[in-house]
């Protein structure tokens, strides 16, 4: 992680708007184009919502720039998540959050860290859509 990073915490549903604004503002400051900033904001919002629905204790969001990318960690006390999920059927009531995150970010990884479970997201600054050079 870069020596220069931004961090915020969240603990209740009322904090989600603050988290979204934090990501939107900081990602733009780090050079992520507007459309890509909105994709990152969506991904972090999905992860933070999952934290509040499925764990206790809230979470932490960290953002920084690294090698032409904006990187974001979302850390909580939940179990390590399984990636590579398919999109649920259209009539499914739940289960789209991680599938959406994997589709809108260039890189998604999950691991256990000393702070809890960490989902690391990255979006390249020089692209206009996830997975498509711009």
PADREN-926074 format. One record per residue: residue in three letters; residue number from 1; x, y, z of N, C-alpha, C, O in turn. Coordinates in steps of 0.05 Angstrom, whole numbers, plus 5000, padded with zeros to 4 digits. Layout:
<sites>
+------+-----+------+------+------+------+------+------+------+------+------+------+------+------+
: code : pos :   nx :   ny :   nz :  cax :  cay :  caz :   cx :   cy :   cz :   ox :   oy :   oz :
+------+-----+------+------+------+------+------+------+------+------+------+------+------+------+
:  ALA : NUM :    X :    Y :    Z :    X :    Y :    Z :    X :    Y :    Z :    X :    Y :    Z :
...
+------+-----+------+------+------+------+------+------+------+------+------+------+------+------+
</sites>
This chain:
<sites>
+------+-----+------+------+------+------+------+------+------+------+------+------+------+------+
: code : pos :   nx :   ny :   nz :  cax :  cay :  caz :   cx :   cy :   cz :   ox :   oy :   oz :
+------+-----+------+------+------+------+------+------+------+------+------+------+------+------+
:  UNK :   1 : 5017 : 4976 : 5000 : 5000 : 5000 : 5000 : 5018 : 5025 : 5000 : 5039 : 5025 : 5012 :
:  UNK :   2 : 5009 : 5045 : 4986 : 5023 : 5071 : 4985 : 5025 : 5084 : 5012 : 5008 : 5078 : 5030 :
:  UNK :   3 : 5045 : 5100 : 5016 : 5047 : 5116 : 5041 : 5024 : 5136 : 5043 : 5016 : 5143 : 5066 :
:  UNK :   4 : 5013 : 5145 : 5021 : 4991 : 5164 : 5021 : 4965 : 5148 : 5014 : 4962 : 5139 : 4992 :
:  UNK :   5 : 4948 : 5146 : 5034 : 4923 : 5133 : 5030 : 4901 : 5148 : 5046 : 4907 : 5163 : 5064 :
:  UNK :   6 : 4876 : 5142 : 5038 : 4853 : 5154 : 5051 : 4837 : 5132 : 5064 : 4836 : 5109 : 5054 :
:  UNK :   7 : 4825 : 5138 : 5087 : 4811 : 5117 : 5102 : 4786 : 5128 : 5115 : 4786 : 5151 : 5125 :
:  UNK :   8 : 4765 : 5112 : 5115 : 4740 : 5118 : 5129 : 4729 : 5093 : 5141 : 4736 : 5071 : 5133 :
:  UNK :   9 : 4712 : 5095 : 5161 : 4699 : 5072 : 5173 : 4669 : 5075 : 5171 : 4658 : 5096 : 5165 :
:  UNK :  10 : 4655 : 5052 : 5174 : 4626 : 5052 : 5174 : 4616 : 5031 : 5194 : 4630 : 5011 : 5198 :
:  UNK :  11 : 4593 : 5036 : 5206 : 4583 : 5017 : 5226 : 4553 : 5013 : 5225 : 4543 : 4995 : 5238 :
:  UNK :  12 : 4539 : 5030 : 5210 : 4510 : 5028 : 5209 : 4500 : 5037 : 5182 : 4514 : 5051 : 5167 :
:  UNK :  13 : 4475 : 5029 : 5175 : 4465 : 5036 : 5148 : 4466 : 5066 : 5142 : 4470 : 5073 : 5118 :
:  UNK :  14 : 4463 : 5083 : 5161 : 4465 : 5112 : 5157 : 4492 : 5121 : 5148 : 4495 : 5144 : 5138 :
:  UNK :  15 : 4513 : 5104 : 5151 : 4540 : 5112 : 5142 : 4545 : 5106 : 5113 : 4565 : 5116 : 5102 :
:  UNK :  16 : 4527 : 5092 : 5099 : 4532 : 5084 : 5071 : 4534 : 5108 : 5053 : 4551 : 5108 : 5034 :
:  UNK :  17 : 4518 : 5128 : 5056 : 4520 : 5152 : 5040 : 4547 : 5166 : 5043 : 4559 : 5175 : 5024 :
:  UNK :  18 : 4557 : 5166 : 5068 : 4583 : 5178 : 5074 : 4605 : 5162 : 5060 : 4624 : 5173 : 5049 :
:  UNK :  19 : 4603 : 5135 : 5060 : 4623 : 5118 : 5047 : 4623 : 5123 : 5017 : 4644 : 5125 : 5005 :
:  UNK :  20 : 4599 : 5125 : 5005 : 4597 : 5130 : 4976 : 4610 : 5157 : 4969 : 4624 : 5158 : 4949 :
:  UNK :  21 : 4604 : 5177 : 4984 : 4616 : 5203 : 4979 : 4646 : 5203 : 4983 : 4661 : 5216 : 4967 :
:  UNK :  22 : 4655 : 5189 : 5003 : 4684 : 5186 : 5008 : 4698 : 5174 : 4984 : 4718 : 5184 : 4974 :
:  UNK :  23 : 4687 : 5152 : 4974 : 4699 : 5138 : 4951 : 4698 : 5156 : 4927 : 4718 : 5158 : 4912 :
:  UNK :  24 : 4675 : 5168 : 4922 : 4672 : 5185 : 4898 : 4692 : 5208 : 4898 : 4706 : 5213 : 4878 :
:  UNK :  25 : 4695 : 5221 : 4921 : 4713 : 5244 : 4923 : 4742 : 5236 : 4921 : 4757 : 5248 : 4907 :
:  UNK :  26 : 4749 : 5216 : 4937 : 4778 : 5208 : 4938 : 4787 : 5195 : 4912 : 4809 : 5200 : 4903 :
:  UNK :  27 : 4770 : 5178 : 4900 : 4778 : 5165 : 4875 : 4782 : 5186 : 4853 : 4801 : 5184 : 4837 :
:  UNK :  28 : 4765 : 5206 : 4852 : 4768 : 5227 : 4832 : 4794 : 5243 : 4837 : 4808 : 5249 : 4819 :
:  UNK :  29 : 4800 : 5249 : 4863 : 4824 : 5262 : 4870 : 4849 : 5246 : 4861 : 4869 : 5258 : 4854 :
:  UNK :  30 : 4847 : 5220 : 4862 : 4869 : 5203 : 4855 : 4871 : 5199 : 4824 : 4889 : 5184 : 4815 :
:  UNK :  31 : 4853 : 5211 : 4809 : 4855 : 5211 : 4780 : 4837 : 5192 : 4765 : 4840 : 5189 : 4741 :
:  UNK :  32 : 4820 : 5178 : 4779 : 4802 : 5159 : 4766 : 4780 : 5175 : 4751 : 4768 : 5193 : 4762 :
:  UNK :  33 : 4776 : 5169 : 4725 : 4756 : 5184 : 4709 : 4728 : 5180 : 4722 : 4723 : 5161 : 4737 :
:  UNK :  34 : 4710 : 5199 : 4716 : 4683 : 5199 : 4729 : 4668 : 5173 : 4726 : 4657 : 5163 : 4746 :
:  UNK :  35 : 4667 : 5162 : 4702 : 4652 : 5137 : 4698 : 4664 : 5114 : 4715 : 4649 : 5098 : 4727 :
:  UNK :  36 : 4690 : 5113 : 4716 : 4704 : 5092 : 4731 : 4701 : 5097 : 4761 : 4699 : 5078 : 4777 :
:  UNK :  37 : 4700 : 5122 : 4769 : 4695 : 5129 : 4797 : 4668 : 5119 : 4806 : 4665 : 5108 : 4828 :
:  UNK :  38 : 4648 : 5122 : 4788 : 4621 : 5112 : 4795 : 4620 : 5082 : 4797 : 4606 : 5071 : 4814 :
:  UNK :  39 : 4636 : 5068 : 4780 : 4637 : 5038 : 4782 : 4650 : 5030 : 4809 : 4640 : 5012 : 4822 :
:  UNK :  40 : 4671 : 5043 : 4817 : 4684 : 5037 : 4842 : 4665 : 5043 : 4866 : 4663 : 5028 : 4885 :
:  UNK :  41 : 4651 : 5066 : 4864 : 4632 : 5073 : 4885 : 4610 : 5052 : 4887 : 4603 : 5044 : 4910 :
:  UNK :  42 : 4600 : 5042 : 4865 : 4580 : 5020 : 4865 : 4591 : 4995 : 4879 : 4578 : 4983 : 4896 :
:  UNK :  43 : 4615 : 4988 : 4871 : 4628 : 4963 : 4882 : 4632 : 4966 : 4912 : 4625 : 4947 : 4927 :
:  UNK :  44 : 4642 : 4988 : 4921 : 4647 : 4992 : 4950 : 4620 : 4993 : 4965 : 4618 : 4982 : 4987 :
:  UNK :  45 : 4600 : 5005 : 4954 : 4574 : 5006 : 4966 : 4562 : 4978 : 4970 : 4550 : 4972 : 4990 :
:  UNK :  46 : 4565 : 4961 : 4949 : 4556 : 4933 : 4951 : 4570 : 4919 : 4974 : 4557 : 4905 : 4989 :
:  UNK :  47 : 4597 : 4922 : 4975 : 4612 : 4908 : 4996 : 4605 : 4918 : 5024 : 4602 : 4903 : 5042 :
:  UNK :  48 : 4603 : 4945 : 5027 : 4596 : 4956 : 5053 : 4568 : 4948 : 5061 : 4563 : 4942 : 5085 :
:  UNK :  49 : 4550 : 4946 : 5043 : 4523 : 4937 : 5049 : 4523 : 4908 : 5058 : 4510 : 4901 : 5078 :
:  UNK :  50 : 4539 : 4891 : 5045 : 4542 : 4863 : 5053 : 4553 : 4862 : 5082 : 4544 : 4846 : 5098 :
:  UNK :  51 : 4573 : 4879 : 5088 : 4584 : 4879 : 5115 : 4562 : 4884 : 5135 : 4560 : 4870 : 5155 :
:  UNK :  52 : 4546 : 4905 : 5130 : 4526 : 4912 : 5150 : 4503 : 4891 : 5152 : 4491 : 4889 : 5173 :
:  UNK :  53 : 4498 : 4877 : 5130 : 4477 : 4857 : 5131 : 4486 : 4830 : 5143 : 4470 : 4815 : 5154 :
:  UNK :  54 : 4512 : 4824 : 5140 : 4521 : 4796 : 5146 : 4542 : 4794 : 5168 : 4550 : 4772 : 5175 :
:  UNK :  55 : 4552 : 4817 : 5179 : 4572 : 4816 : 5200 : 4565 : 4836 : 5222 : 4545 : 4850 : 5220 :
:  UNK :  56 : 4581 : 4836 : 5242 : 4578 : 4856 : 5264 : 4604 : 4872 : 5265 : 4625 : 4862 : 5257 :
:  UNK :  57 : 4602 : 4896 : 5274 : 4626 : 4912 : 5278 : 4633 : 4932 : 5256 : 4652 : 4947 : 5259 :
:  UNK :  58 : 4618 : 4932 : 5234 : 4624 : 4951 : 5213 : 4649 : 4944 : 5198 : 4658 : 4922 : 5197 :
:  UNK :  59 : 4660 : 4965 : 5185 : 4683 : 4960 : 5168 : 4700 : 4985 : 5163 : 4694 : 5006 : 5173 :
:  UNK :  60 : 4720 : 4981 : 5147 : 4739 : 5002 : 5140 : 4742 : 5002 : 5109 : 4743 : 4981 : 5096 :
:  UNK :  61 : 4744 : 5026 : 5098 : 4750 : 5029 : 5069 : 4776 : 5045 : 5067 : 4778 : 5067 : 5079 :
:  UNK :  62 : 4795 : 5035 : 5051 : 4820 : 5049 : 5046 : 4824 : 5052 : 5016 : 4819 : 5033 : 5001 :
:  UNK :  63 : 4833 : 5075 : 5008 : 4838 : 5081 : 4979 : 4866 : 5093 : 4975 : 4875 : 5109 : 4992 :
:  UNK :  64 : 4879 : 5085 : 4953 : 4904 : 5097 : 4946 : 4910 : 5092 : 4916 : 4896 : 5076 : 4903 :
:  UNK :  65 : 4929 : 5107 : 4906 : 4938 : 5103 : 4878 : 4963 : 5086 : 4878 : 4980 : 5089 : 4895 :
:  UNK :  66 : 4965 : 5068 : 4858 : 4988 : 5051 : 4855 : 4991 : 5042 : 4826 : 4974 : 5028 : 4815 :
:  UNK :  67 : 5013 : 5051 : 4814 : 5020 : 5041 : 4787 : 4998 : 5044 : 4767 : 4992 : 5025 : 4753 :
:  UNK :  68 : 4986 : 5068 : 4765 : 4966 : 5073 : 4745 : 4938 : 5062 : 4752 : 4921 : 5060 : 4734 :
:  UNK :  69 : 4935 : 5054 : 4777 : 4909 : 5044 : 4786 : 4900 : 5058 : 4811 : 4917 : 5069 : 4826 :
:  UNK :  70 : 4874 : 5058 : 4816 : 4864 : 5065 : 4842 : 4856 : 5039 : 4855 : 4841 : 5023 : 4845 :
:  UNK :  71 : 4868 : 5035 : 4879 : 4864 : 5010 : 4894 : 4847 : 5016 : 4919 : 4850 : 5037 : 4931 :
:  UNK :  72 : 4829 : 4998 : 4925 : 4811 : 5002 : 4948 : 4809 : 4976 : 4964 : 4802 : 4955 : 4952 :
:  UNK :  73 : 4814 : 4977 : 4990 : 4809 : 4955 : 5008 : 4783 : 4960 : 5023 : 4778 : 4982 : 5033 :
:  UNK :  74 : 4766 : 4940 : 5025 : 4742 : 4940 : 5042 : 4747 : 4917 : 5062 : 4748 : 4894 : 5054 :
:  UNK :  75 : 4749 : 4925 : 5087 : 4757 : 4906 : 5108 : 4735 : 4904 : 5129 : 4724 : 4924 : 5138 :
:  UNK :  76 : 4728 : 4879 : 5136 : 4707 : 4874 : 5157 : 4714 : 4849 : 5172 : 4734 : 4836 : 5167 :
:  UNK :  77 : 4697 : 4842 : 5191 : 4701 : 4819 : 5208 : 4688 : 4794 : 5198 : 4686 : 4774 : 5212 :
:  UNK :  78 : 4678 : 4794 : 5173 : 4664 : 4771 : 5162 : 4683 : 4750 : 5152 : 4707 : 4753 : 5153 :
:  UNK :  79 : 4672 : 4727 : 5143 : 4689 : 4706 : 5133 : 4700 : 4713 : 5105 : 4690 : 4731 : 5092 :
:  UNK :  80 : 4721 : 4699 : 5098 : 4733 : 4703 : 5071 : 4712 : 4695 : 5050 : 4699 : 4674 : 5052 :
:  UNK :  81 : 4707 : 4713 : 5031 : 4686 : 4708 : 5011 : 4697 : 4692 : 4988 : 4721 : 4693 : 4981 :
:  UNK :  82 : 4679 : 4677 : 4975 : 4687 : 4662 : 4951 : 4681 : 4679 : 4927 : 4659 : 4690 : 4923 :
:  UNK :  83 : 4701 : 4682 : 4909 : 4698 : 4697 : 4885 : 4691 : 4678 : 4862 : 4692 : 4653 : 4865 :
:  UNK :  84 : 4684 : 4689 : 4839 : 4678 : 4673 : 4815 : 4649 : 4663 : 4814 : 4643 : 4643 : 4801 :
:  UNK :  85 : 4632 : 4677 : 4828 : 4603 : 4670 : 4828 : 4590 : 4679 : 4802 : 4597 : 4699 : 4790 :
:  UNK :  86 : 4571 : 4663 : 4793 : 4554 : 4671 : 4771 : 4533 : 4691 : 4780 : 4528 : 4694 : 4804 :
:  UNK :  87 : 4522 : 4706 : 4762 : 4500 : 4724 : 4768 : 4475 : 4708 : 4774 : 4468 : 4690 : 4758 :
:  UNK :  88 : 4462 : 4713 : 4797 : 4437 : 4699 : 4803 : 4416 : 4703 : 4782 : 4417 : 4723 : 4767 :
:  UNK :  89 : 4396 : 4686 : 4782 : 4374 : 4688 : 4763 : 4359 : 4715 : 4768 : 4360 : 4726 : 4790 :
:  UNK :  90 : 4346 : 4724 : 4748 : 4332 : 4750 : 4749 : 4311 : 4751 : 4772 : 4306 : 4772 : 4783 :
:  UNK :  91 : 4299 : 4729 : 4778 : 4279 : 4729 : 4799 : 4290 : 4723 : 4827 : 4274 : 4722 : 4846 :
:  UNK :  92 : 4316 : 4720 : 4830 : 4329 : 4717 : 4856 : 4327 : 4743 : 4871 : 4332 : 4764 : 4860 :
:  UNK :  93 : 4321 : 4741 : 4897 : 4318 : 4765 : 4914 : 4345 : 4776 : 4923 : 4347 : 4799 : 4929 :
:  UNK :  94 : 4366 : 4759 : 4925 : 4391 : 4767 : 4936 : 4414 : 4754 : 4921 : 4410 : 4738 : 4902 :
:  UNK :  95 : 4439 : 4761 : 4928 : 4462 : 4747 : 4918 : 4476 : 4760 : 4895 : 4494 : 4747 : 4883 :
:  UNK :  96 : 4470 : 4785 : 4888 : 4483 : 4797 : 4865 : 4507 : 4814 : 4873 : 4523 : 4820 : 4855 :
:  UNK :  97 : 4510 : 4821 : 4898 : 4531 : 4840 : 4906 : 4559 : 4833 : 4896 : 4571 : 4849 : 4882 :
:  UNK :  98 : 4569 : 4809 : 4903 : 4596 : 4802 : 4895 : 4598 : 4798 : 4865 : 4619 : 4804 : 4853 :
:  UNK :  99 : 4577 : 4788 : 4853 : 4577 : 4784 : 4824 : 4580 : 4811 : 4810 : 4594 : 4814 : 4790 :
:  UNK : 100 : 4566 : 4831 : 4820 : 4568 : 4858 : 4809 : 4596 : 4869 : 4812 : 4608 : 4880 : 4794 :
:  UNK : 101 : 4607 : 4866 : 4837 : 4634 : 4876 : 4843 : 4654 : 4864 : 4823 : 4671 : 4879 : 4812 :
:  UNK : 102 : 4652 : 4838 : 4819 : 4672 : 4825 : 4801 : 4669 : 4835 : 4772 : 4688 : 4834 : 4757 :
:  UNK : 103 : 4645 : 4843 : 4764 : 4641 : 4852 : 4736 : 4648 : 4881 : 4731 : 4654 : 4888 : 4708 :
:  UNK : 104 : 4648 : 4898 : 4752 : 4654 : 4926 : 4747 : 4682 : 4935 : 4753 : 4691 : 4957 : 4746 :
:  UNK : 105 : 4698 : 4917 : 4767 : 4725 : 4924 : 4774 : 4745 : 4909 : 4756 : 4739 : 4887 : 4747 :
:  UNK : 106 : 4768 : 4920 : 4751 : 4789 : 4907 : 4735 : 4801 : 4884 : 4751 : 4808 : 4863 : 4739 :
:  UNK : 107 : 4804 : 4887 : 4777 : 4817 : 4867 : 4794 : 4801 : 4865 : 4820 : 4793 : 4885 : 4831 :
:  UNK : 108 : 4796 : 4841 : 4829 : 4783 : 4836 : 4854 : 4797 : 4812 : 4868 : 4801 : 4791 : 4855 :
:  UNK : 109 : 4805 : 4816 : 4892 : 4817 : 4794 : 4908 : 4807 : 4795 : 4936 : 4798 : 4815 : 4946 :
:  UNK : 110 : 4809 : 4772 : 4949 : 4800 : 4771 : 4977 : 4820 : 4754 : 4993 : 4829 : 4733 : 4983 :
:  UNK : 111 : 4825 : 4763 : 5017 : 4843 : 4748 : 5034 : 4838 : 4756 : 5063 : 4824 : 4775 : 5069 :
:  UNK : 112 : 4850 : 4740 : 5081 : 4849 : 4747 : 5110 : 4873 : 4765 : 5116 : 4896 : 4759 : 5108 :
:  UNK : 113 : 4868 : 4787 : 5130 : 4889 : 4805 : 5138 : 4889 : 4807 : 5168 : 4871 : 4797 : 5181 :
:  UNK : 114 : 4909 : 4821 : 5179 : 4909 : 4825 : 5208 : 4885 : 4841 : 5218 : 4878 : 4839 : 5242 :
:  UNK : 115 : 4873 : 4856 : 5200 : 4850 : 4873 : 5208 : 4823 : 4858 : 5203 : 4803 : 4869 : 5212 :
:  UNK : 116 : 4823 : 4835 : 5191 : 4798 : 4821 : 5185 : 4799 : 4811 : 5156 : 4821 : 4806 : 5145 :
:  UNK : 117 : 4776 : 4807 : 5144 : 4775 : 4798 : 5117 : 4777 : 4823 : 5099 : 4763 : 4843 : 5102 :
:  UNK : 118 : 4795 : 4821 : 5079 : 4800 : 4844 : 5061 : 4792 : 4836 : 5033 : 4800 : 4816 : 5022 :
:  UNK : 119 : 4775 : 4853 : 5021 : 4769 : 4851 : 4993 : 4783 : 4874 : 4980 : 4779 : 4898 : 4987 :
:  UNK : 120 : 4801 : 4868 : 4962 : 4817 : 4889 : 4948 : 4807 : 4892 : 4919 : 4806 : 4873 : 4904 :
:  UNK : 121 : 4800 : 4917 : 4913 : 4790 : 4924 : 4886 : 4811 : 4942 : 4873 : 4825 : 4957 : 4886 :
:  UNK : 122 : 4813 : 4940 : 4847 : 4830 : 4959 : 4832 : 4817 : 4965 : 4805 : 4806 : 4948 : 4792 :
:  UNK : 123 : 4819 : 4991 : 4798 : 4811 : 5000 : 4772 : 4833 : 5016 : 4760 : 4845 : 5034 : 4773 :
:  UNK : 124 : 4839 : 5011 : 4735 : 4860 : 5025 : 4721 : 4851 : 5053 : 4715 : 4828 : 5057 : 4706 :
:  UNK : 125 : 4868 : 5073 : 4719 : 4861 : 5101 : 4714 : 4856 : 5106 : 4684 : 4839 : 5121 : 4677 :
:  UNK : 126 : 4872 : 5092 : 4667 : 4871 : 5098 : 4638 : 4850 : 5082 : 4622 : 4852 : 5081 : 4598 :
:  UNK : 127 : 4830 : 5071 : 4635 : 4809 : 5056 : 4621 : 4782 : 5070 : 4626 : 4778 : 5084 : 4646 :
:  UNK : 128 : 4764 : 5066 : 4607 : 4738 : 5078 : 4610 : 4717 : 5059 : 4620 : 4697 : 5068 : 4633 :
:  UNK : 129 : 4719 : 5033 : 4615 : 4701 : 5013 : 4625 : 4717 : 4990 : 4636 : 4739 : 4985 : 4626 :
:  UNK : 130 : 4707 : 4976 : 4655 : 4721 : 4953 : 4666 : 4728 : 4933 : 4644 : 4710 : 4924 : 4629 :
:  UNK : 131 : 4753 : 4927 : 4641 : 4762 : 4907 : 4622 : 4764 : 4916 : 4594 : 4770 : 4900 : 4576 :
:  UNK : 132 : 4759 : 4942 : 4588 : 4760 : 4952 : 4561 : 4779 : 4976 : 4559 : 4774 : 4996 : 4571 :
:  UNK : 133 : 4801 : 4974 : 4544 : 4820 : 4996 : 4542 : 4806 : 5020 : 4530 : 4789 : 5018 : 4513 :
:  UNK : 134 : 4814 : 5043 : 4539 : 4801 : 5067 : 4529 : 4822 : 5085 : 4519 : 4815 : 5107 : 4510 :
+------+-----+------+------+------+------+------+------+------+------+------+------+------+------+
</sites>
